[in-house]
Amino acid sequence: MSHKKSAKNVTADTDLAAWCAALVTTPQADTVPPGWLTARQVGQLLGKSGSSTRAYLVEAVAAGRCVRQAFRVERGQTVRPVPHYKLAAQ
């Protein structure tokens, strides 16, 4: 018994253009609100190294003293999610 799938005719021009328009998108960078800092910026404020700052931030997020959120930021020619931190509301 053969289980071949039948191929349907596809109009290459219109379907390809529609699929490209639907799937290919240009990522947009987010606007980072005031008060949100990257780990590098927090480290510069504290005068600490990057690894020490990240360790402090992981602990502070776990304890609820600060909040972590990733914003899409343009880095060179690409847009990447970059974690930002803000002090938790007290």
N, C-alpha and C positions, 0 to 999 in steps of 0.2 A: 504494500500500500504506500502510495506516495503522498507526502504532505507538503507539496509545493505551494507557496503563496503566489497568488496571481499578482502580477505587476500591473498597476493601472497607469494609463497615460497621464503624464504630467506635463503641463505646458511650462517649459523651462523658464521662459522670460518672465511671465507674470508671477509664478509661484516663487521663483528664486528671489525676485525683488521684494516680494511681500515677506518672505522668510528673513531676508537680510534686514529689512526695516524693523521687523519684530524682535529679532535676536541680537542684532549688533547695536549696542548703545554706547554712548560716550559717558563714562562715569563723571559725575559732577562733585566737586569738592564741597564740603559742608562749611558753613560759617560757624566758627568756634565762638560760643558766647563768652562774654567777659567773666573772669574768675576761674576759668578752666586752664590748667597748665600741663604741659608734657612732663614726663619724668626728668628729662634733661633740664627743663626750666626750673623745676623744684630743686634739683641738685645744685644748680647755679645759685639759687637763693640761699640754700643751706650751706654751700661750700663743701658739698660731699661728692664723692665719685658716683658714677652711674650705677654700679652694682650695689653700693650701699643705699643709694636713694631708692632703687627698685625694691630692695628688701624692706626698707622702712614703709614704702607705699603699700606693698602686699600686706604687711602686718596692720597698717592703719585701715585699709579697706576691710579686712577680715573683722577688725574690732568695731567698724562702723564710724570711725573718726573722719574718714573721707570717702568720696564716691568716685568710681571709675567709669568712664564712658569713652567709647571709641568714636572719633569723628574722622570722616574721610578728608584727608589733607593732600594737597598736591605736593609731591616730592619729585622734583625733576620733571620728567615727562609723563609720570604716572600718578594716579590718585590711589592712595593706600589708607586703610584704617590705622589711625594712630591713637593709642590710649591717652586720654587726658584725665586729670584728677582735679577735684574741687573739695574743699573742706566741707564736711557735712554740716547741715544747719543745726544750730544748737538751741 
